[in-house]
Amino acid sequence: MDYRSTQGDLSTILKSPTAILQGLSPDGGLYVPLHFPQPTYNLATLISLPYQQLAATILNWFFDRGL
């Protein structure tokens, strides 16, 4: 997933691992996704997951796999 700074221009795009490791943008902005995921899920199944599995599921929507 691609991320950009809330303060920068669209020319500086980072992949999720780089945005995580960098933390704050050099211009002082926060990194946000270019496009927010639109996952499809079964709510009954999702709320029945253990916390760790629920967190991993949600994080996978926002971050590239293989971190």
Contacts in CASP RR format, 6 or more apart in sequence:
PFRMAT RR
TARGET T0000
AUTHOR 0000-0000-0000
METHOD contacts of the structure
MODEL  1
MDYRSTQGDLSTILKSPTAILQGLSPDGGLYVPLHFPQPTYNLATLISLP
YQQLAATILNWFFDRGL
1 15 0 8 1.000
1 16 0 8 1.000
1 33 0 8 1.000
1 34 0 8 1.000
1 35 0 8 1.000
1 37 0 8 1.000
1 62 0 8 1.000
1 63 0 8 1.000
1 64 0 8 1.000
2 13 0 8 1.000
2 14 0 8 1.000
2 15 0 8 1.000
2 16 0 8 1.000
2 33 0 8 1.000
2 34 0 8 1.000
2 35 0 8 1.000
3 13 0 8 1.000
3 14 0 8 1.000
3 15 0 8 1.000
3 16 0 8 1.000
3 19 0 8 1.000
3 31 0 8 1.000
3 32 0 8 1.000
3 33 0 8 1.000
3 34 0 8 1.000
4 10 0 8 1.000
4 12 0 8 1.000
4 13 0 8 1.000
4 14 0 8 1.000
4 31 0 8 1.000
4 32 0 8 1.000
4 34 0 8 1.000
5 12 0 8 1.000
5 25 0 8 1.000
5 27 0 8 1.000
5 28 0 8 1.000
5 29 0 8 1.000
5 30 0 8 1.000
5 31 0 8 1.000
5 32 0 8 1.000
6 25 0 8 1.000
6 29 0 8 1.000
6 30 0 8 1.000
6 31 0 8 1.000
6 32 0 8 1.000
7 25 0 8 1.000
7 27 0 8 1.000
7 28 0 8 1.000
7 29 0 8 1.000
8 25 0 8 1.000
8 27 0 8 1.000
8 29 0 8 1.000
12 25 0 8 1.000
13 34 0 8 1.000
14 22 0 8 1.000
14 31 0 8 1.000
15 64 0 8 1.000
16 62 0 8 1.000
16 63 0 8 1.000
16 64 0 8 1.000
16 67 0 8 1.000
17 63 0 8 1.000
17 64 0 8 1.000
17 67 0 8 1.000
19 31 0 8 1.000
20 63 0 8 1.000
20 67 0 8 1.000
22 31 0 8 1.000
23 31 0 8 1.000
24 30 0 8 1.000
24 31 0 8 1.000
25 31 0 8 1.000
33 62 0 8 1.000
37 61 0 8 1.000
37 62 0 8 1.000
39 61 0 8 1.000
41 57 0 8 1.000
46 54 0 8 1.000
46 57 0 8 1.000
47 54 0 8 1.000
49 57 0 8 1.000
END
